[in-house]
Amino acid sequence: MRYHGMALKLAVVCGLSVFAAHPIGAEESARTEDSWAALPDDQSEDSARGAAFAEHEIAAYDASAPASSAEPLAIPSQFTFPDDARYDRIEKHDRVNSIFGIDISHYTDSRLNLDDLKVKSVRFVYIKATQGTSSKDGKFVQFWDGMGKLDPATKVPRGAYHFLSSTAPGKPQADAFVDYVNLHGGIAVDDLPPVVDLEWDVTKTNPDQWVGHSQDEIVAETLACLKEIEARTHRHPILYTAKSWWSDKTIPLSKVGAFKDYPIWIADYNPKRKLKEAPNVLPNTTTAIWQFSDGALIKGQVASYDTSIFYGTNDDFKKMFGLP
């Protein structure tokens, strides 16, 4: 068997566990549901984000040797649950040590059948909760409560994530995130660690609002957000990002060491790297999971989904994410 996902597997074989299984504290907030405004279903902004990923995340692995659309992939371009989560089309055998999950938001069709996920080999779910200091995901409550109420036979771990906005400092964004999740029951001991999403901050007219902010400012505000979430939840958060976002216009890779203590959820949709199952990771960091597609299908379900993989056994997964 090929040695898939080396960067991800190293964290497992080295026995690295960076999460503590503690619930969010019972701190009270004066904020109510009306303190947050629901994010609009702005398809132009969603398309702009998609365009950024198409430009940067699906670029050829080797520009001098363009990828063939007909090339078979170990992780196929049209990934479908449960078949592709269970069977390796290239090596023609059942997959082992490969745990797949999805992330969802207000763009996700409300008809998503949560009871159907586990049987379709969807093993974990991250749900968008907030953005900035006063925006909430309008479907967070539906999905968060729904996941929490699943029967033990159909339940899979859930997690909440915050989209870091370029328009506000990091600490109050963290407080807004924690307050909103706490308003809806908080993070339980069997939930996944919280995530901060650092990527292209797009609008209708601006492909990335981070451009124009200083490198030191972006680093400082991201760290402030991560540290405040950790202080309030007693859970070590994950940083979601893509290597191609890092540049002299945002944060150069020379500054990646500032985040060495935080596990990375890396986004990389490149088809060549799917063939080798080796994402383009940030140097000198621990890659926990890899988001490889925003168009995976679930048989019998509507729409398509952002999909990620964790390399390791069930015990490895529990240890990495601090699950009981």
C-alpha positions in Angstrom: 0.0 0.0 0.0 1.3 3.5 -0.8 2.2 5.8 2.1 -0.7 8.2 1.8 -0.9 11.6 3.5 2.6 11.6 5.1 2.2 15.0 6.9 -1.1 13.9 8.4 0.1 10.5 9.3 3.1 11.7 11.1 1.0 13.4 13.8 -0.7 10.0 14.4 2.3 7.7 14.4 4.2 10.1 16.7 1.3 9.9 19.2 0.7 13.6 19.1 -2.4 14.7 21.0 -3.0 18.4 21.2 -6.6 18.6 22.5 -8.1 18.4 25.9 -11.6 17.1 26.4 -13.1 19.8 28.6 -16.5 21.4 28.1 -17.1 25.1 27.5 -17.4 26.9 30.8 -20.8 28.1 32.0 -20.0 31.8 31.6 -23.1 33.8 31.0 -23.4 36.5 28.4 -26.0 39.3 28.2 -26.3 38.7 24.4 -29.4 37.1 23.1 -30.3 35.5 19.7 -31.1 38.9 18.3 -27.6 40.2 19.1 -26.5 38.5 15.9 -27.7 39.1 12.4 -28.0 36.1 10.1 -25.5 36.0 7.2 -27.2 36.6 3.9 -27.3 33.8 1.3 -25.3 36.0 -1.0 -24.5 33.8 -4.0 -22.2 36.4 -5.5 -19.9 36.2 -2.4 -20.1 32.4 -2.4 -19.2 32.5 -6.1 -16.3 34.8 -5.3 -15.0 32.4 -2.7 -15.4 29.6 -5.2 -13.5 31.6 -7.8 -10.6 32.1 -5.3 -10.4 28.4 -4.6 -10.6 27.6 -8.3 -7.7 29.9 -9.1 -5.5 28.9 -6.2 -6.6 25.5 -4.9 -7.1 23.6 -8.1 -4.0 24.8 -9.9 -1.8 22.2 -11.6 0.6 20.4 -9.3 3.3 21.1 -11.9 2.5 24.0 -14.2 4.8 22.6 -16.9 2.8 19.3 -16.9 -0.9 20.2 -16.9 -3.2 17.7 -15.2 -5.4 15.5 -17.4 -9.0 15.6 -16.5 -9.2 11.9 -17.3 -6.4 10.9 -14.9 -7.6 8.5 -12.3 -7.4 9.7 -8.7 -6.9 7.9 -5.4 -9.4 10.4 -4.2 -11.6 10.9 -7.2 -12.7 14.3 -8.5 -16.3 13.4 -8.0 -16.1 11.9 -4.5 -19.3 10.2 -3.4 -20.3 8.9 0.0 -20.4 6.1 1.0 -18.6 4.3 -1.9 -15.4 6.4 -2.1 -15.1 6.6 1.7 -15.0 2.8 1.8 -13.1 1.8 -1.3 -9.9 2.9 -2.9 -10.5 2.9 -6.7 -6.8 3.1 -7.5 -5.5 0.3 -5.3 -8.7 -1.6 -5.6 -9.2 -2.5 -2.0 -11.2 -1.4 1.0 -9.9 1.8 2.6 -8.3 1.6 6.0 -7.2 4.4 8.4 -9.3 7.0 6.4 -12.0 8.9 8.3 -14.1 11.3 6.2 -16.3 14.2 7.2 -18.1 17.2 5.9 -18.5 20.9 6.9 -21.8 22.7 6.5 -23.2 26.2 6.7 -26.2 28.4 5.7 -25.4 27.5 2.1 -26.2 23.8 2.9 -29.6 22.6 1.8 -31.9 22.4 4.9 -33.1 19.0 3.7 -29.8 17.4 4.7 -30.8 14.2 6.5 -28.6 14.1 9.6 -29.8 10.6 10.5 -28.4 9.3 7.2 -24.8 10.5 7.7 -23.3 7.7 9.7 -24.6 4.9 7.5 -23.2 6.8 4.5 -19.7 6.8 6.1 -19.8 10.5 7.0 -17.9 10.3 10.3 -17.7 13.9 11.5 -19.4 17.2 10.8 -18.2 20.8 11.3 -20.9 23.5 11.3 -20.4 27.2 10.8 -21.5 29.3 13.8 -20.4 32.9 13.4 -18.5 35.4 11.4 -17.0 38.7 12.7 -18.5 40.0 15.9 -22.2 40.2 15.1 -23.0 37.7 12.3 -24.4 34.3 12.8 -25.0 31.4 10.4 -28.7 31.1 10.0 -28.7 27.3 9.9 -26.3 26.7 12.8 -29.1 26.1 15.3 -30.9 23.7 13.0 -27.8 21.6 12.3 -26.1 21.9 15.8 -29.3 21.0 17.7 -30.1 18.3 15.1 -26.6 16.7 15.4 -26.8 16.9 19.2 -30.2 15.1 19.3 -29.2 12.2 17.1 -29.7 8.7 18.5 -26.4 7.2 19.7 -26.7 4.6 16.9 -26.6 7.3 14.2 -24.6 10.0 16.0 -21.3 11.3 14.7 -19.1 14.0 16.3 -20.0 17.6 15.6 -17.9 20.7 15.8 -18.4 24.5 15.4 -16.3 26.9 13.5 -15.9 30.7 13.2 -15.0 32.6 10.1 -12.4 35.2 11.0 -13.3 38.6 9.5 -10.7 41.2 8.5 -13.0 43.9 9.7 -12.8 43.4 13.5 -10.2 42.5 16.1 -9.7 38.9 16.9 -10.5 38.8 20.6 -14.1 40.2 20.3 -14.7 37.8 17.4 -13.7 34.9 19.7 -16.0 36.1 22.4 -18.9 36.5 19.9 -18.3 32.9 18.7 -18.1 31.4 22.2 -21.1 33.4 23.4 -23.2 32.2 20.4 -22.3 28.6 20.8 -22.9 28.8 24.5 -26.3 30.2 23.8 -27.1 26.9 22.1 -25.8 24.5 24.6 -22.0 25.0 24.3 -19.4 22.5 23.3 -19.8 19.2 25.1 -17.0 16.8 26.0 -17.9 14.6 23.0 -17.8 17.5 20.5 -14.9 18.3 18.2 -12.6 21.2 19.1 -13.5 24.7 17.8 -12.1 25.9 14.5 -11.0 29.4 13.3 -11.3 29.8 9.5 -8.6 32.1 8.1 -8.8 32.5 4.3 -10.0 34.8 1.5 -12.4 37.3 3.1 -14.4 38.0 0.0 -17.2 40.6 -0.8 -19.1 41.3 -4.0 -16.4 43.7 -5.0 -13.3 42.7 -3.1 -11.6 39.3 -3.7 -9.9 39.5 -0.3 -10.3 42.1 2.4 -7.2 40.9 4.2 -5.1 42.5 1.5 -4.0 45.9 2.8 -3.7 44.8 6.4 -0.2 44.4 7.7 1.3 40.9 8.1 1.9 41.5 11.8 -1.6 42.7 12.3 -3.2 39.6 10.7 -0.9 37.3 12.7 -1.7 39.2 16.0 -5.5 39.2 15.5 -5.6 35.6 14.4 -3.6 34.6 17.5 -5.8 36.7 19.7 -8.9 34.9 18.4 -7.4 31.5 18.9 -6.1 32.2 22.4 -9.4 33.7 23.6 -11.3 30.7 22.3 -8.9 28.4 24.1 -9.1 30.5 27.3 -12.9 30.4 27.4 -13.5 26.9 26.1 -10.5 25.0 27.6 -10.2 23.3 24.2 -7.2 23.8 21.9 -8.6 25.2 18.6 -7.8 24.2 15.1 -6.8 26.8 12.4 -8.4 26.2 9.0 -6.5 27.7 6.1 -5.0 27.1 2.7 -1.3 27.3 1.9 -2.0 29.3 -1.3 -3.6 32.1 0.7 -0.3 32.8 2.4 1.7 35.4 0.5 3.4 38.7 0.8 -0.1 40.3 0.4 -1.4 38.5 3.5 1.0 36.5 5.7 4.3 35.2 4.2 5.2 31.6 4.9 8.2 32.9 6.9 5.7 33.8 9.6 4.0 30.4 9.8 5.9 29.6 13.0 3.6 31.9 14.9 0.9 29.2 14.6 3.1 26.1 15.3 1.1 25.3 18.4 -2.2 25.1 16.6 -3.1 22.0 14.5 -4.0 22.9 10.9 -7.1 21.9 8.9 -5.6 22.4 5.4 -7.6 23.1 2.3 -6.2 21.8 -1.0 -8.3 20.8 -3.9 -5.5 20.1 -6.4 -6.2 17.0 -8.4 -2.6 15.8 -8.6 -2.3 15.9 -4.8 -5.5 13.9 -4.6 -3.8 11.2 -6.7 -0.9 11.0 -4.2 -3.1 11.9 -1.2 -0.5 14.4 -0.1 -1.9 17.9 0.4 0.2 21.1 0.2 0.7 21.7 3.9 2.1 24.6 5.9 5.8 23.9 6.8 6.6 23.0 10.4 3.0 22.6 11.5 0.8 19.7 12.4 -1.8 18.9 9.8 -4.9 17.3 11.5 -7.3 17.1 8.6 -7.4 17.8 4.9 -10.3 19.4 3.1 -9.9 18.1 -0.5 -13.3 19.0 -2.1 -16.2 21.4 -2.0 -18.3 19.2 -4.3 -18.6 15.8 -2.8 -21.9 13.9 -3.0 -23.8 11.8 -0.6 -26.0 9.1 -2.2 -29.7 9.8 -1.5 -29.0 13.3 -0.3 -29.4 16.7 -2.0 -26.6 19.1 -3.1 -22.9 18.7 -2.6 -20.6 19.2 0.4 -17.2 20.3 1.5 -15.3 17.1 2.4 -12.2 16.3 4.5 -10.2 13.3 5.5 -8.4 12.3 8.7 -5.7 9.7 8.3 -5.7 7.2 11.2 -7.7 4.7 13.2 -10.7 5.4 15.3 -8.6 5.6 18.4 -6.2 8.0 16.7 -9.1 10.2 15.8 -10.4 10.3 19.4 -6.9 11.0 20.7 -6.2 13.8 18.2 -9.6 15.5 18.8 -9.8 14.9 22.6 -12.9 12.7 22.3 -13.9 10.3 25.1 
